[in-house]
Amino acid sequence: MADVTQLLIAWADGNREALDQIVPIVHAELRRLARRYMNAERSGHTLQTSALVNEAYLRLVDARVHWQSRAHFFGISARLMRQILIDYARARGGYKRGAQANAVPLNEAMARGARLDDDLIAVDEALLRLAQMDERKAQVVELRFFGGLTEAEIAELLKVSEETVRRDWRLAKAWLRRELDTGTP
Amino acid sequence: MNPEKWKRVETLYFAALERPLELRQAFLHDACQRDDELRATVESILAADAIDDDFLARPVLEIAAATLPPPENGLAGKRIAQYEIVSMLGAGGMGEVYLAEDTRLNRKVAIKFLYPESAADLPAYSRTLNEARSTAALDHPNICAVYEVGEAEGLSFIVMQYIEGETLAARLEREPLSLVEALTIAEQVLQALSEAHAHGVIHRDIKPQNILLTPRGEVKVLDFGLAKRLPDLSLDAAARLAAPSEIATIGGTAGYMSPEQVEGHAVDCRTDLFSFGVVLYEMVTQRKPFSGETTVQTKTAIVQHDPPPLSRFSPDVPHALDNIVRSLLAKQPESRPRTADDVRVQLEPLRKQLAPAGGAMSLVKRVVLSGAVAAFAGLGFWLIVRVYQPTRVPLQYTQLTHFSDGAAAPILSQDERLLGFIRGGAPFLSRGQLWVKELPDGEPRQLTNESKPISTPYFSPDGSHIAYTITDPPRTAWDTWIVPIRSGTSQKLFSNTTGLTWIGRDRILFSRIQAGMHMGVVTSSESQSDIRKIYFPDHERGMAHYSYLSPDGQWVLIVEMDHTAAFRSCRLVPFDGSSTGKLVGPDGTCTSAAWSPDGKWMYFVVWFNGESHIWRQRFPGGTPEQLTFGPMQESGIAVARDGRSLITAMGLRQGVIWLHDESGERIVSPEGDAENPRFSATNHRIYYLLRRDITTRELWVTDLLTGKSEPLVTGFDIVRYDVKLDETQAVIAADSGGKKALWLVSIGEKAAPKQIAAEGDHPFFRPNGEIVFQGVEGKKNYLYKISADGSRAEKVTSSEISTTRSVSPDGEWAMVFVPTEQANTKHLVIPISGGEPKQLCAGACIAKWSPDGRLLKITFSVFEIPEKGETFIVPLAPGEMLPPLSPSGLRSGADLQELPGVRRIPNEAITISTDPGTYAYVKTTLNQNIYRIALPR
């Protein structure tokens, strides 16, 4: 197995190929952790995505690397968590939405846990559309919703102010709700 | 929507938000002019924004975890191997646990199936399986037994004892424990830890969830050795060897981790003691000593904060218990109690003192435990020998390897799970191979397949590799290679580097040659770009081979050879290299050394009075004391991290001289340790050195016609000798007050031996009675000749040499190694009566003549390792002492095979006679195996 710390540093230094090596390692680790979190140890514990990613980070990365690499790692992890969760959702039988899909009140569904899988897939697809228009806002959603990062962490990672992150999040969230509620692309 | 339009949406959206609600519609109407679609989009987004609920409010994983249906009862109802899966009991980090029925043994079992995802995490996965296998050896009433580690239908699983009961975690939630109950549970957990630690198994994840209380009041510790650990970060050989060796469990159990686990350092059994301390704290106070809102905060608390004393929460707590818990929770492992037993001994009086009369226990019943030795008794592989030393301190020996071809140079991995050693070879330069064995009873595995001598194995800091030295000068000099333990091939790590140890992240301590054979101890980073000298022997032929850094990093114990290539007393030098230090240990031949983990003891393996035993000495000022005794000779030493035991190779060395002639092969030497055979010119007699008792090595002769053997020179510890061609005299080099002196001995006369040189080695007769030998002047070795009465000694050449190998029977040629500027030697034949030296071989070789000087044996090696390699026997032209040589010398056996009459013998360590069909060789059985010796306190 390659050393994620070294790879992260290489990647931060501009070596794009390093990312290709990081991703499968982090992916395997997150998948394992996510599965554990979703399958068990649920009772009585408040689960935090950031804790999970942090755990992966601690397991994979030399803790003494500078914060920038850490932010990169969290960024990658958010992307991967999204992928993992969507894969799970699809695997559990969530159907692929199309233009004909019904509007689903996501908050309610999530509260009930009933149609989470479908909703997740819907969010994922809407995010793809958002990214085509405004990549940074899609990233903010990904980092916050899938990666569990705080506004401060996202600001650091995207090299923007926290205020910008807050504004991006507000607009993206409103737009996503509208997308999911209406089902219109 | 295209990005341009989206940009407009965004601008309008935020602009609208800045306006009061009632003005927004008008604003948008103006701003969008007639673009109704744009206006509608912004309005709908604003409407969505106005809904105040928890949409996307929590990260998805948290929602998913809280809302997903429980996992399907995957394997229930299936049959795997002989197990009928009944129902799922739970799921954990690496797998799912099921209740199952063992149809063969008709009992309930718990089976842990490992997730296939875990398999992708291969190091952790296979370690888990291996640990389960080693846990399977644990048989103790307080340990949940592991029955089997298996694989079926593509699933890896661990079959464990099924125990009905309540976890300590659940019990603590239900109602507080009384102090007596807490101490009773604590004692049983300590019993379990003590048993496991004695087997080298560390739990790594002691927490209330892993401690089960059965209805019958027993305490069972679960998941021994199953604690998941970090994958190795550096499986890729040389590049990143300084990665932390293991980083322990992280996850829901952060609050029970030890500081060294949090910081990613190597752990030992004291990690379990820390976690146990946390559990004890919680049992007594109902509080976790280290907690935070996040894992990071908890971990920070573990590393930085001292929890309040128990007495703050429960005034009844005895002061002594407060002290015990505080010592268990010490940040430094060294400051904690050393063993579980130490803690138990302290807790027991407290419990007895607190227990009500009659000792009635409502919840937990005290379980009577069989002692550890009794528990081993059923396991056939434990050999327990008791040897008493004069001070009557019993040492307990546990045999760790059982090879008929021997094992030497033992090393322990950081976590002490793996034993590394050289199998089938000698302790120093060995044609054996590197092996590893998982302790206590894993299958030994071969790691190397080297044709060259290897030595000084050492585990990389992360335990994934073993570094070792390959030596075959001058072709490879002393190079450090590295082999992965799991699988893979060896790679060269460093040239001119031997005795390598890691002394911290990116820091190494090793020996290197600065010129010729002058080897010293140096330190550097792993790049070797910043080499700093620590110690070089004064003499330029001296070689400091091994070095051992003290735990405080201030001192280095050094094992060195003097200018005659003999090991001498160990040396203690300051790590900063500011002085050459002092000799330590007994005044003998120190071949290995080690430190106790607390730095208070120095250990040595020393040949002293002809025996190789383990000694120890208090640092810095103690006197040496002998630790092991008896007929078994020890070699190599590694002290366990808890300081309670050490491992060493032990065995009896026996050398037997075999004669090979036309009638076959037969033993000619009597019982004892024989070496260095030499034929008489008639081929009727064979001389050799024989060690019958432990203090002397005698010169013996066997008459090959009658088979009669007799001693010729006794009362000396003879190292080397020569017999005059007419067999009337022998010259011996023997130990004399720490040096080697030369004596002339008349054979068959009762005259006393006569010392002819106070210091000398490698003596050879010339036909005129003169003796050629290797002497010393200042810091260098030279070749001398001396008259038989010892009156006139003079240098044969003015140039220095490293080692003398042989002198031709006509007394005119000496085969020597000569140092070069580089870390190398040249192999030359020097004309003793003057003239130009000749290069016999382009690389390494040893040549020796038959007693009549008509045959020359050549070995393309410098070590003459018995029963390995090959020898060429070359007939010499009349009057010639050398075969035809090109200026650069012989390159290999191929250069010789073209010569008429050359014979090839598949053994590089033979002694030739005047008859090419008759030769002798030594078969040495060391019969060493690795033992663990429990140390007296």
Interface residues (C-beta under 8 A of the other chain):
Chain A: M1 A2 D3 V4 T5 Q6 A28 E29 R31 R32 A34 R35 R36 Y37 M38 N39 A40 E41 R42 H45 T46 L47 Q48 T49 S50 A51 L52 N54 E55 L58 R59 L60 D62 A63 M81 L85 Y88 L106 N107 M110 A111 R112 G113 L116 L120 V123 Q132 M133 D134 V141 R144 F145 F146 G147 G148 R167 R170 L171 K173 A174 W175 L176 R177 R178 D181 T182
Chain B: M1 N2 P3 W6 E10 Y13 F14 S44 I45 L46 A47 A48 D49 I51 D53 D54 F55 L56 P59 V60 L61 E62 I63 A64 A65 A66 T67 L68 P69 P71 G90 A91 G92 G93 M94 E96 Y115 E117 S118 A120 D121 L122 P123 L230 P231 D232 L233 S234 L235 D236 A239 R240 A243 P244 I247 I250 G251 G252 G264 T294 T295 V296
